[in-house]
Amino acid sequence: MRRTTLQLVLGVVLLDAVAIGIYELADIAHRPRQSQIVFVAVWTAATAITVAVLLRRVRLARRR
């Protein structure tokens, strides 16, 4: 279970690192407000999907 929990944490950290990198490289802060909102919405959805998938693995590991 520790391994799957670590994968969950690292998955979210990696996703956030990539998103922050894209945010900075694409200069999202200086783009129109609508572009910023779309970026954050996609980032949030990707985080939610990542957590859902990896948390399912943690739950399955707990049952074993």
Helices and strands as residue ranges (DSSP letters): H 2-25, G 28-30, H 33-63
